[in-house]
Amino acid sequence: MSATAEPGRLTPPDVRARKGGEPLVVLTAYTTPMARLVDRHCDIVLVGDSVGMVLHGLPSTLGVTMEMMILHGQAVARGLSRALMVIDMPFASYEEGPAQAFRNAARLMAETGAAAVKLEGGVHMAETVAYLAARGIPVMGHVGLTPQAVNQLGGYRVQGRGADGDRIRGDAAAVAGAGAFAVVLEKVPDALARAISRDLAVPVIGIGASADCDGQVLVVDDMLGMFTDFRPRFVRRYAELGAEADQAIAAYAADVRARRFPAPEHVFATEPRQ
């Protein structure tokens, strides 16, 4: 199954052509119902390895496996008809070298229908990006704060302040130059994000970066208020569904304990009603 074969579905070249145009709208999704909702409004749907924290209760993305990504990727694919589906390569599935990355990227795409993969890393991943792109695997890069390297970075800290900005600019240029069709730029200063967006020939999709990026991405459970373990500064809550769900569950529990539910309209008579 190939997501790009469906009429009307956005493709990596379509996304690349949006450079400097209308901002790209990107959200994560991990399930079929959520995919159906975001597909109506988004250009790109990312099956993110954030699924490990959001749905599986892991402390970071490091414990996410290929099998988890494939399972959720298949679920998301069933709910999409228009948006470009990109799937994260999980930790330890590509860092060993280009050949390992190709095997696992090809498996992710073949088994889920994703049209592209996303991998983290800058200069040191450029060879792998080029290897994949040359073999027909579209790659979205991810630089700045790279969550899979959280231990090496010393936590979820802003990247690229001061002289460190040159490192981030170099990373972004390296993966774009290697053939990435777009680059996610996470948790960097606004001015640096603007400069990188201006410099690169491919779309830069910001998360905790700048409104001047070529697009924006958020974890859907963050912006809906469904994941509340922590709240990054760059997240704007567009709803508080977690609080609403808590109230609804509390109301249900109270009704059950008071025998208000099920009511007569929720049960079945011995004989069918005429």
Beta strands, then each sheet from edge to edge (+ up, - down):
strand 1: 24-28
strand 2: 44-47
strand 3: 84-88
strand 4: 116-118
strand 5: 139-144
strand 6: 182-186
strand 7: 204-207
strand 8: 215-218
sheet 1: 1+ 2+ 3+ 4+ 5+ 6+ 7+ 8+ 1+
end
